[in-house]
Amino acid sequence: MFDEILKSIRQFGKFSEQEQKFFTDKLKIKTFKKGELLLQTGQVCKSIYFIRKGAFRHYAFINDKTELTLNLFTEDDWVFDQQSFTSQKPSENFIQAFEESKVLELDVLSLHKLVEQSKSFFVLGKLLKAESDASILNKNIVSPEKKYNYILTEKPLLLNRFPLKYIASYLRITPETLSRIRKKVTQ
């Protein structure tokens, strides 16, 4: 049941069997219905979530009208609002289940207890940096074609799970530009 999340944390460091058990004991299983909010504006992000099944969209409103997709997540991704979680201040964004989803939750207090138990868990701080670096905006990819190729090679599941309007928003291009690029790639 915990194989995938243990594999995920092992990329940041080595953990003994006892440490892995202590980690999994702190996890809570949560389910979200399609459309349910994991986080909304004004709430403090108090947990990080590992997606076992499902998909989430992290987004914000610009000028109270236009939605901007900040990130898209599927299985084996960690999802949380990095700025709100690290500062423990209210979020300016939303995280919404795009489909029925099951996650493993690790709240901030449990994370602190893990670090108190073993200094090995300090490496989990890299999760916070990894989530921040995961955004397409932090990849310094400029051209729309390169952005789309990034999705094709690094996150191909997104193309089957999310509508093109969300993918275009995530890539910071118009849906029309995305359609032209997709047409070029498939020729």
C-alpha positions in Angstrom: 0.0 0.0 0.0 2.9 2.4 0.7 5.4 1.2 -1.9 5.0 4.2 -4.2 5.3 6.9 -1.5 8.3 5.1 0.1 9.9 5.0 -3.4 9.2 8.7 -3.7 10.9 9.7 -0.4 13.9 7.4 -1.0 14.9 9.7 -3.9 15.7 12.3 -1.2 17.7 10.0 1.2 18.1 6.6 2.8 15.7 5.5 5.5 15.9 2.5 7.8 13.0 0.0 8.0 12.2 1.5 11.4 12.2 5.1 9.9 10.0 4.0 7.0 7.5 2.4 9.4 7.5 5.6 11.5 6.8 7.6 8.4 4.0 5.4 7.1 2.4 5.4 10.6 2.0 9.2 10.3 0.1 9.0 7.0 -3.6 9.4 6.7 -5.7 8.2 3.7 -8.1 10.7 2.3 -10.4 10.6 -0.6 -11.7 13.6 -2.7 -14.7 13.6 -5.0 -14.3 15.2 -8.4 -14.5 18.9 -8.0 -13.9 18.9 -4.3 -11.3 21.4 -3.0 -8.2 20.3 -1.3 -7.3 23.9 -0.6 -9.0 27.3 -1.3 -8.0 30.9 -1.1 -7.8 32.1 2.5 -7.0 28.6 3.9 -3.6 27.7 5.3 -2.0 24.6 3.6 -1.3 22.4 6.6 -0.5 19.2 4.8 1.3 17.7 1.9 -0.4 15.0 -0.1 0.9 12.1 -2.2 -1.5 11.1 -4.9 -2.2 7.4 -5.1 -5.0 7.7 -7.5 -6.5 10.6 -9.3 -5.6 14.1 -10.5 -5.5 17.6 -9.1 -5.3 21.1 -10.6 -3.6 24.0 -8.7 -4.9 27.3 -9.9 -5.5 31.0 -9.1 -7.8 33.7 -10.3 -6.3 36.8 -12.0 -8.4 39.9 -11.8 -11.1 37.9 -10.1 -12.2 36.5 -13.5 -9.5 34.6 -15.4 -8.3 31.3 -14.1 -4.6 30.6 -14.4 -3.5 26.9 -14.0 -0.3 26.9 -11.8 0.3 23.2 -11.9 -1.3 19.8 -12.8 -0.8 16.7 -10.8 -1.4 12.9 -11.3 -0.5 9.7 -9.5 2.8 9.6 -7.6 3.0 13.4 -7.5 3.1 15.4 -4.3 0.5 18.2 -4.2 0.3 21.2 -1.9 0.6 25.0 -2.0 4.3 25.5 -1.4 4.1 29.1 -0.4 1.3 28.6 2.1 2.7 25.4 3.5 6.2 26.8 4.1 5.0 30.2 5.5 1.9 28.7 7.2 0.0 31.8 5.9 -3.3 31.8 4.0 -3.1 30.6 0.4 -4.0 32.8 -2.6 -4.7 29.7 -4.7 -7.0 26.7 -5.1 -6.2 23.0 -5.4 -9.1 21.0 -6.7 -9.6 17.3 -7.4 -10.1 17.0 -11.1 -11.3 13.5 -10.7 -12.2 11.2 -7.9 -8.9 10.9 -6.0 -7.2 9.0 -3.2 -4.2 10.6 -1.4 -1.9 10.0 1.5 -1.7 13.0 3.8 1.2 14.1 5.9 0.3 17.1 8.1 2.9 19.7 9.2 2.8 18.5 12.8 3.5 14.9 11.8 6.4 16.2 9.6 7.9 18.0 12.6 7.5 14.8 14.7 9.3 12.8 12.1 12.2 15.2 12.2 12.3 15.1 16.0 12.4 11.3 15.8 15.2 11.1 13.3 17.4 13.7 11.6 17.1 11.6 8.4 13.7 13.2 7.8 15.3 16.6 7.3 15.8 15.6 3.7 12.0 15.7 3.2 12.5 19.4 3.0 13.7 18.7 -0.5 10.0 17.8 -1.3 9.2 21.5 -0.8 11.8 22.6 -3.2 10.9 19.8 -5.7 7.3 20.9 -5.8 8.4 24.5 -6.4 10.7 23.4 -9.2 8.0 21.3 -10.8 6.2 24.2 -12.3 6.8 24.7 -16.1 7.6 28.3 -15.3 10.6 27.3 -13.4 12.1 25.3 -16.2 13.2 28.3 -18.2 11.6 26.9 -21.3 10.7 29.7 -23.5 9.2 28.6 -26.8 5.7 27.1 -26.9 7.0 24.1 -28.8 9.6 23.4 -26.1 7.0 23.7 -23.4 4.7 21.2 -25.2 7.7 18.8 -25.8 8.4 19.1 -22.0 4.9 17.9 -21.3 5.2 15.1 -23.9 8.5 13.8 -22.4 8.2 14.6 -18.7 4.4 14.5 -17.9 2.6 12.7 -20.7 -0.3 11.6 -18.4 -1.5 15.2 -18.3 -2.5 15.0 -22.0 -4.9 12.2 -21.3 -6.3 13.5 -18.0 -6.9 17.3 -18.5 -8.7 19.4 -21.1 -6.5 21.3 -23.5 -7.6 24.6 -22.0 -6.0 23.7 -18.7 -2.8 22.4 -20.4 -2.6 25.6 -22.4 -3.1 27.7 -19.3 -0.4 25.7 -17.5 2.0 26.2 -20.5 1.0 30.0 -20.5 -0.1 29.8 -24.1 -3.5 30.1 -25.8 -5.6 27.1 -26.6 -5.2 28.0 -30.3 -1.4 28.0 -30.1 -1.5 24.7 -28.3 -3.7 23.3 -31.2 -1.2 24.5 -33.8 1.7 23.0 -31.9 -0.1 19.6 -31.5 -0.9 19.6 -35.2 2.8 20.1 -36.1 3.9 17.4 -33.7 1.5 14.8 -35.0 2.4 15.4 -38.7 
